[in-house]
């Protein structure tokens, strides 16, 4: 199902192409995805849109601490959790957006959500909220593999 989400984002949503549900379903099926994964991706993305709607809460600098439950720490890798903390500290994600990302990660059927999946979820969530400048930052973090090597 996750592959369907990435395919939809790369081929439709990022280009601001929004075909109707039936057309998109047929195109995804023709691209080789099965109906169950397509339906799961549609449901997942619909929930993301619903959770992203409405007024954004006014969140100042929070001194609160997010404690992850056992199910979250089993499913979301420590690298992924660290990446989200980094994004919060860099003021790319606020606490409401972090909770949205965690919810959408937990909704995926995979048993483990790695860094690559979390990066995509963050990217989709920010894109869906029209956070263009935040999106550019995350895109750079996502696709820039030029890391310095210490000798």
NORBELLIN-V545213 format. One record per helix or strand of 3 or more residues. SS is the DSSP state (helix for helix, strand for strand). FROM is the first residue (numbers start at 0). TO is the last residue. If there is no record, write none. Layout:
# NORBELLIN-V545213
ss:from:to
SS:FROM:TO
SS:FROM:TO
This chain:
# NORBELLIN-V545213
ss:from:to
helix:1:12
helix:20:29
helix:34:51
helix:69:74
helix:77:88
helix:94:106
helix:114:127
helix:131:142
